[in-house]
């Protein structure tokens, strides 16, 4: 499913496609902003979004074999809720 497909699904609730697009963008922007601030976003029954810190580590360039230092970084993480897990299985 693409973002356009999601907008079309939201538009089936009676909104125009433009309004549905604004709603989808607002939800995604809200999740993004919360994660940027270090907050956790919980959607009961669906799942939760959070930020995890990946520690610095050393890696290897597969082409040259050269050892590289990989810096620490923050990554977004999604953990599905029980209802989502049950719906998929």
N, CA, C and O atoms as a MOPAC input file, in Angstrom:
PM7 MOZYME 1SCF
protein

 N      0.85000 1    -1.17200 1     0.00000 1
 C      0.00000 1     0.00000 1     0.00000 1
 C      0.89300 1     1.23200 1     0.00000 1
 O      1.83400 1     1.33500 1     0.78800 1
 N      0.58900 1     2.15000 1    -0.88200 1
 C      1.34300 1     3.39600 1    -0.95700 1
 C      0.60100 1     4.49000 1    -0.19100 1
 O     -0.52100 1     4.29500 1     0.27500 1
 N      1.24700 1     5.62700 1    -0.07700 1
 C      0.61400 1     6.76200 1     0.59300 1
 C     -0.64700 1     7.17600 1    -0.15500 1
 O     -1.64400 1     7.53900 1     0.47000 1
 N     -0.61700 1     7.12400 1    -1.49600 1
 C     -1.79500 1     7.46800 1    -2.29900 1
 C     -2.93600 1     6.48900 1    -2.02500 1
 O     -4.09600 1     6.89700 1    -1.96500 1
 N     -2.62200 1     5.21800 1    -1.86100 1
 C     -3.64900 1     4.22300 1    -1.53400 1
 C     -4.25600 1     4.51100 1    -0.16700 1
 O     -5.46300 1     4.36800 1     0.02400 1
 N     -3.42300 1     4.91400 1     0.77300 1
 C     -3.90700 1     5.25600 1     2.10400 1
 C     -4.81600 1     6.47600 1     2.05300 1
 O     -5.84600 1     6.51500 1     2.72600 1
 N     -4.43900 1     7.47300 1     1.25600 1
 C     -5.26900 1     8.66800 1     1.09400 1
 C     -6.61700 1     8.27100 1     0.50100 1
 O     -7.65500 1     8.75500 1     0.95100 1
 N     -6.61200 1     7.40600 1    -0.49300 1
 C     -7.87100 1     6.94700 1    -1.09700 1
 C     -8.73800 1     6.20700 1    -0.08400 1
 O     -9.95800 1     6.37100 1    -0.08600 1
 N     -8.13000 1     5.39700 1     0.78100 1
 C     -8.88700 1     4.67400 1     1.80100 1
 C     -9.51200 1     5.63900 1     2.79900 1
 O    -10.65300 1     5.44600 1     3.21700 1
 N     -8.77700 1     6.66900 1     3.18200 1
 C     -9.31500 1     7.67000 1     4.10700 1
 C    -10.41100 1     8.47300 1     3.42800 1
 O    -11.38300 1     8.86100 1     4.07400 1
 N    -10.26800 1     8.72600 1     2.13500 1
 C    -11.27000 1     9.49700 1     1.39300 1
 C    -12.60000 1     8.75200 1     1.31500 1
 O    -13.64300 1     9.37900 1     1.13200 1
 N    -12.58200 1     7.43400 1     1.45000 1
 C    -13.82000 1     6.65800 1     1.41300 1
 C    -14.71000 1     6.90800 1     2.61900 1
 O    -15.86300 1     6.47600 1     2.63600 1
 N    -14.19200 1     7.60000 1     3.62800 1
 C    -14.99200 1     7.91200 1     4.81300 1
 C    -15.88500 1     9.12200 1     4.58900 1
 O    -16.63800 1     9.50700 1     5.48300 1
 N    -15.81200 1     9.72800 1     3.40400 1
 C    -16.65200 1    10.87300 1     3.10500 1
 C    -15.88800 1    12.16000 1     2.90700 1
 O    -16.48400 1    13.19100 1     2.59600 1
 N    -14.59000 1    12.12000 1     3.08000 1
 C    -13.75800 1    13.30100 1     2.85300 1
 C    -13.36400 1    13.37600 1     1.38200 1
 O    -13.39700 1    12.37800 1     0.66200 1
 N    -12.99500 1    14.56500 1     0.95600 1
 C    -12.43400 1    14.68000 1    -0.38800 1
 C    -11.00600 1    14.14500 1    -0.34700 1
 O    -10.42300 1    13.98200 1     0.72500 1
 N    -10.45100 1    13.87500 1    -1.52700 1
 C     -9.07000 1    13.37200 1    -1.55700 1
 C     -8.10200 1    14.40800 1    -1.00400 1
 O     -7.11300 1    14.05800 1    -0.36000 1
 N     -8.38400 1    15.68400 1    -1.25400 1
 C     -7.51100 1    16.74300 1    -0.73500 1
 C     -7.55200 1    16.75200 1     0.78900 1
 O     -6.50800 1    16.83500 1     1.43600 1
 N     -8.75200 1    16.66900 1     1.36700 1
 C     -8.88100 1    16.64300 1     2.81900 1
 C     -8.24000 1    15.39300 1     3.40100 1
 O     -7.57000 1    15.45800 1     4.43100 1
 N     -8.44300 1    14.25600 1     2.74600 1
 C     -7.85900 1    13.00300 1     3.21000 1
 C     -6.33600 1    13.08000 1     3.16700 1
 O     -5.66200 1    12.58800 1     4.07200 1
 N     -5.79700 1    13.69300 1     2.12200 1
 C     -4.34200 1    13.86500 1     2.02700 1
 C     -3.81200 1    14.72400 1     3.15200 1
 O     -2.74900 1    14.44500 1     3.70600 1
 N     -4.55100 1    15.77500 1     3.49600 1
 C     -4.14400 1    16.64700 1     4.59700 1
 C     -4.17600 1    15.89800 1     5.92500 1
 O     -3.30000 1    16.08500 1     6.76900 1
 N     -5.18800 1    15.04900 1     6.10700 1
 C     -5.29600 1    14.26000 1     7.33800 1
 C     -4.12200 1    13.28900 1     7.45000 1
 O     -3.48700 1    13.19900 1     8.50000 1
 N     -3.83600 1    12.56700 1     6.37500 1
 C     -2.73300 1    11.60700 1     6.38700 1
 C     -1.41900 1    12.33300 1     6.64800 1
 O     -0.61500 1    11.87600 1     7.46100 1
 N     -1.18900 1    13.44600 1     5.97700 1
 C      0.04300 1    14.21800 1     6.19100 1
 C      0.14200 1    14.72800 1     7.62400 1
 O      1.22400 1    14.72500 1     8.21000 1
 N     -0.98400 1    15.16800 1     8.19100 1
 C     -0.97300 1    15.67100 1     9.56700 1
 C     -0.61500 1    14.56000 1    10.55200 1
 O      0.14000 1    14.78800 1    11.49700 1
 N     -1.14700 1    13.37000 1    10.33600 1
 C     -0.84000 1    12.24600 1    11.22000 1
 C      0.64900 1    11.88800 1    11.12200 1
 O      1.32500 1    11.72300 1    12.13800 1
 N      1.14200 1    11.77200 1     9.90300 1
 C      2.54700 1    11.41900 1     9.71000 1
 C      3.47500 1    12.50100 1    10.25900 1
 O      4.50100 1    12.19100 1    10.86400 1
 N      3.12000 1    13.76200 1    10.05200 1
 C      3.92600 1    14.86800 1    10.58900 1
 C      3.91800 1    14.85700 1    12.11200 1
 O      4.94300 1    15.11400 1    12.74400 1
 N      2.75900 1    14.55800 1    12.70500 1
 C      2.65800 1    14.50200 1    14.16300 1
 C      3.53400 1    13.40000 1    14.74600 1
 O      4.20400 1    13.60100 1    15.76000 1
 N      3.52600 1    12.23400 1    14.10100 1
 C      4.37300 1    11.12900 1    14.55700 1
 C      5.84200 1    11.50700 1    14.42200 1
 O      6.64100 1    11.26300 1    15.32600 1
 N      6.19100 1    12.10500 1    13.28200 1
 C      7.58400 1    12.49900 1    13.04400 1
 C      8.05700 1    13.51700 1    14.06700 1
 O      9.15500 1    13.38200 1    14.60800 1
 N      7.25000 1    14.52900 1    14.34000 1
 C      7.63200 1    15.56100 1    15.30200 1
 C      7.80100 1    14.98300 1    16.69800 1
 O      8.73500 1    15.34900 1    17.41200 1
 N      6.91000 1    14.08700 1    17.09300 1
 C      7.01600 1    13.47300 1    18.41800 1
 C      8.29600 1    12.66500 1    18.53300 1
 O      8.97300 1    12.72200 1    19.55900 1
 N      8.63600 1    11.91600 1    17.49600 1
 C      9.86200 1    11.12600 1    17.53000 1
 C     11.09300 1    12.01400 1    17.54000 1
 O     12.08300 1    11.68100 1    18.19300 1
 N     11.05500 1    13.14100 1    16.82900 1
 C     12.18000 1    14.07300 1    16.83000 1
 C     12.42600 1    14.63200 1    18.23400 1
 O     13.56600 1    14.91000 1    18.60700 1
 N     11.35100 1    14.79200 1    19.00400 1
 C     11.47200 1    15.31100 1    20.37000 1
 C     11.81900 1    14.20700 1    21.36700 1
 O     11.99000 1    14.47600 1    22.55600 1
 N     11.92300 1    12.97500 1    20.89100 1
 C     12.26800 1    11.86500 1    21.76200 1
 C     11.08200 1    11.22400 1    22.44900 1
 O     11.26300 1    10.38900 1    23.33600 1
 N      9.86900 1    11.59600 1    22.06000 1
 C      8.66700 1    11.02000 1    22.65400 1
 C      8.33700 1     9.68100 1    22.01200 1
 O      8.81000 1     9.36500 1    20.92000 1
 N      7.52400 1     8.90700 1    22.70600 1
 C      7.03600 1     7.63500 1    22.18800 1
 C      5.58900 1     7.84400 1    21.74400 1
 O      4.81800 1     8.49900 1    22.44500 1
 N      5.21700 1     7.30000 1    20.59800 1
 C      3.85900 1     7.42700 1    20.07800 1
 C      3.18700 1     6.07100 1    20.18700 1
 O      3.63800 1     5.10200 1    19.57500 1
 N      2.09700 1     5.99300 1    20.97300 1
 C      1.38000 1     4.74200 1    21.15400 1
 C     -0.00400 1     4.84600 1    20.53900 1
 O     -0.78000 1     5.73800 1    20.87900 1
 N     -0.30500 1     3.93100 1    19.63600 1
 C     -1.63100 1     3.82500 1    19.04700 1
 C     -2.20000 1     2.49400 1    19.53300 1
 O     -1.87900 1     1.43600 1    18.99200 1
 N     -3.04500 1     2.55700 1    20.55700 1
 C     -3.53800 1     1.35900 1    21.21800 1
 C     -4.18700 1     0.43100 1    20.19300 1
 O     -5.02800 1     0.85600 1    19.40100 1
 N     -3.79200 1    -0.82100 1    20.22000 1
 C     -4.31300 1    -1.82600 1    19.30300 1
 C     -3.52600 1    -1.90900 1    18.00500 1
 O     -3.56300 1    -2.93400 1    17.32500 1
 N     -2.81400 1    -0.84500 1    17.65300 1
 C     -2.04000 1    -0.85100 1    16.41100 1
 C     -0.57000 1    -1.09100 1    16.69300 1
 O      0.02800 1    -2.01600 1    16.14300 1
 N      0.01900 1    -0.25800 1    17.55200 1
 C      1.42400 1    -0.41800 1    17.88000 1
 C      2.01200 1     0.86700 1    18.41700 1
 O      1.29400 1     1.83200 1    18.68000 1
 N      3.33100 1     0.87400 1    18.58000 1
 C      3.99100 1     2.06400 1    19.11300 1
 C      5.25600 1     2.36200 1    18.31900 1
 O      5.95700 1     1.46300 1    17.85300 1
 N      5.51600 1     3.64500 1    18.18500 1
 C      6.71500 1     4.14500 1    17.52700 1
 C      7.61100 1     4.73000 1    18.60200 1
 O      7.12800 1     5.41100 1    19.50700 1
 N      8.90400 1     4.47500 1    18.51500 1
 C      9.84900 1     5.05800 1    19.45500 1
 C     11.18300 1     5.25400 1    18.75200 1
 O     11.36600 1     4.83800 1    17.60900 1
 N     12.10100 1     5.88900 1    19.44800 1
 C     13.43900 1     6.13500 1    18.90500 1
 C     14.42800 1     5.30200 1    19.70000 1
 O     14.40800 1     5.30800 1    20.93000 1
 N     15.28700 1     4.58900 1    19.00000 1
 C     16.30500 1     3.75000 1    19.62200 1
 C     17.67600 1     4.27900 1    19.20100 1
 O     17.86700 1     4.68800 1    18.05600 1
 N     18.61500 1     4.26700 1    20.12300 1
 C     19.97400 1     4.70500 1    19.82100 1
 C     20.81500 1     3.49500 1    19.45300 1
 O     20.91800 1     2.53500 1    20.21600 1
 N     21.40500 1     3.55400 1    18.28600 1
 C     22.34100 1     2.51300 1    17.85100 1
 C     23.73200 1     2.95700 1    18.24400 1
 O     24.17300 1     4.03900 1    17.85700 1
 N     24.41700 1     2.14500 1    18.99600 1
 C     25.74900 1     2.48400 1    19.49400 1
 C     26.75900 1     2.55100 1    18.34700 1
 O     26.57300 1     1.94800 1    17.29000 1
 N     27.83200 1     3.30400 1    18.59400 1
 C     28.91900 1     3.37200 1    17.61200 1
 C     29.57900 1     2.00000 1    17.51100 1
 O     29.67900 1     1.27400 1    18.50000 1
 N     30.01900 1     1.65800 1    16.32800 1
 C     30.64900 1     0.35500 1    16.13500 1
 C     31.62100 1     0.43800 1    14.97300 1
 O     31.65900 1     1.43400 1    14.24900 1
 N     32.39300 1    -0.59800 1    14.80400 1
 C     33.29400 1    -0.63400 1    13.65600 1
 C     32.72200 1    -1.61100 1    12.63500 1
 O     32.14900 1    -2.64200 1    12.99000 1
 N     32.88900 1    -1.26800 1    11.37400 1
 C     32.41600 1    -2.10400 1    10.28500 1
 C     33.53000 1    -2.32400 1     9.29200 1
 O     34.66000 1    -1.88500 1     9.50400 1
 N     33.21400 1    -2.99800 1     8.21700 1
 C     34.22900 1    -3.30300 1     7.22600 1
 C     33.65300 1    -3.02200 1     5.84000 1
 O     32.53000 1    -3.42100 1     5.53200 1
 N     34.43600 1    -2.33000 1     5.00900 1
 C     34.06100 1    -2.09800 1     3.61900 1
 C     34.19800 1    -3.43700 1     2.89000 1
 O     35.29800 1    -3.98300 1     2.81000 1
 N     33.08500 1    -3.97400 1     2.35400 1
 C     33.17700 1    -5.28900 1     1.72800 1
 C     34.03800 1    -5.31700 1     0.46500 1
 O     34.55200 1    -6.37100 1     0.09100 1
 N     34.19500 1    -4.18400 1    -0.18300 1
 C     34.98000 1    -4.15200 1    -1.41500 1
 C     36.48200 1    -4.13500 1    -1.14500 1
 O     37.25200 1    -4.84400 1    -1.79200 1
 N     36.88500 1    -3.30600 1    -0.17100 1
 C     38.31600 1    -3.15900 1     0.08900 1
 C     38.78100 1    -3.88400 1     1.34500 1
 O     39.97600 1    -4.12600 1     1.51300 1
 N     37.84600 1    -4.23500 1     2.23100 1
 C     38.23300 1    -4.87100 1     3.49000 1
 C     38.68700 1    -3.87400 1     4.53500 1
 O     39.08200 1    -4.26700 1     5.63200 1
 N     38.63700 1    -2.58100 1     4.21200 1
 C     39.07800 1    -1.52800 1     5.12500 1
 C     38.11900 1    -1.43600 1     6.31500 1
 O     36.90100 1    -1.49300 1     6.14100 1
 N     38.67400 1    -1.29400 1     7.52700 1
 C     37.87800 1    -1.14600 1     8.73000 1
 C     37.40600 1     0.30700 1     8.82400 1
 O     38.19700 1     1.23700 1     8.66800 1
 N     36.10500 1     0.49000 1     9.08200 1
 C     35.50800 1     1.81800 1     9.17700 1
 C     34.86600 1     1.99300 1    10.54100 1
 O     34.36800 1     1.03500 1    11.13200 1
 N     34.88000 1     3.22100 1    11.03500 1
 C     34.16200 1     3.54600 1    12.26100 1
 C     32.77200 1     4.03800 1    11.88000 1
 O     32.63900 1     4.97900 1    11.09900 1
 N     31.73400 1     3.40500 1    12.42900 1
 C     30.35800 1     3.79800 1    12.16900 1
 C     29.87100 1     4.55000 1    13.40000 1
 O     29.89700 1     4.01200 1    14.50700 1
 N     29.43100 1     5.78400 1    13.21500 1
 C     29.02800 1     6.63900 1    14.32700 1
 C     27.69800 1     6.16600 1    14.92900 1
 O     26.90800 1     5.48900 1    14.27200 1
 N     27.47600 1     6.53800 1    16.18200 1
 C     26.20400 1     6.26600 1    16.84600 1
 C     25.11700 1     7.08700 1    16.16900 1
 O     25.37100 1     8.18500 1    15.67300 1
 N     23.90600 1     6.54600 1    16.15500 1
 C     22.79900 1     7.27400 1    15.53600 1
 C     21.47300 1     6.83100 1    16.11800 1
 O     21.35900 1     5.74500 1    16.68700 1
 N     20.48200 1     7.67400 1    15.97000 1
 C     19.13300 1     7.36600 1    16.42200 1
 C     18.33700 1     6.82000 1    15.24400 1
 O     18.44300 1     7.32800 1    14.12700 1
 N     17.53600 1     5.77700 1    15.49600 1
 C     16.71100 1     5.20000 1    14.44900 1
 C     15.28000 1     5.04600 1    14.96800 1
 O     15.08100 1     4.75900 1    16.14800 1
 N     14.28100 1     5.23500 1    14.09700 1
 C     12.90200 1     4.99900 1    14.51400 1
 C     12.61700 1     3.49700 1    14.55000 1
 O     13.11400 1     2.73300 1    13.72200 1
 N     11.80500 1     3.09400 1    15.53000 1
 C     11.46500 1     1.68900 1    15.71400 1
 C      9.95600 1     1.57800 1    15.85000 1
 O      9.32800 1     2.40000 1    16.51700 1
 N      9.36800 1     0.56000 1    15.21800 1
 C      7.93800 1     0.29300 1    15.35400 1
 C      7.74900 1    -1.06100 1    16.00200 1
 O      8.35400 1    -2.04900 1    15.58500 1
 N      6.90400 1    -1.10600 1    17.02900 1
 C      6.58700 1    -2.36600 1    17.68800 1
 C      5.07800 1    -2.58400 1    17.53600 1
 O      4.29300 1    -1.80100 1    18.07100 1
 N      4.66100 1    -3.62400 1    16.82300 1
 C      3.22500 1    -3.85000 1    16.61300 1
 C      2.50200 1    -4.22300 1    17.89900 1
 O      3.06500 1    -4.86800 1    18.78400 1
 N      1.23900 1    -3.80300 1    17.98200 1
 C      0.40400 1    -4.13400 1    19.12300 1
 C     -0.20900 1    -5.51600 1    18.96600 1
 O     -0.12700 1    -6.12600 1    17.89900 1
 N     -0.81800 1    -6.00000 1    20.02800 1
 C     -1.39800 1    -7.34400 1    20.01100 1
 C     -2.51100 1    -7.48200 1    18.98100 1
 O     -2.60800 1    -8.51300 1    18.31500 1
 N     -3.34900 1    -6.46300 1    18.84000 1
 C     -4.45700 1    -6.54200 1    17.88400 1
 C     -3.93400 1    -6.61100 1    16.44900 1
 O     -4.49200 1    -7.34000 1    15.63000 1
 N     -2.89300 1    -5.88000 1    16.13700 1
 C     -2.30500 1    -5.92200 1    14.80400 1
 C     -1.67000 1    -7.28600 1    14.55100 1
 O     -1.82000 1    -7.84900 1    13.46700 1
 N     -0.96900 1    -7.81200 1    15.53800 1
 C     -0.36800 1    -9.12900 1    15.39100 1
 C     -1.43400 1   -10.19100 1    15.12500 1
 O     -1.25900 1   -11.06100 1    14.27300 1
 N     -2.53400 1   -10.10800 1    15.86100 1
 C     -3.61200 1   -11.08800 1    15.70900 1
 C     -4.29300 1   -10.95500 1    14.35100 1
 O     -4.69300 1   -11.95500 1    13.75500 1
 N     -4.42600 1    -9.73200 1    13.86200 1
 C     -5.08700 1    -9.50900 1    12.56900 1
 C     -4.25100 1   -10.02800 1    11.42000 1
 O     -4.79500 1   -10.47200 1    10.40900 1
 N     -2.94300 1    -9.97900 1    11.55800 1
 C     -2.05200 1   -10.41300 1    10.47300 1
 C     -1.93600 1   -11.93300 1    10.45500 1
 O     -1.80800 1   -12.52500 1     9.38300 1
 N     -1.97700 1   -12.56300 1    11.60000 1
 C     -1.84300 1   -14.02600 1    11.66600 1
 C     -3.10000 1   -14.73000 1    11.30700 1
 O     -3.14300 1   -15.96000 1    11.31600 1

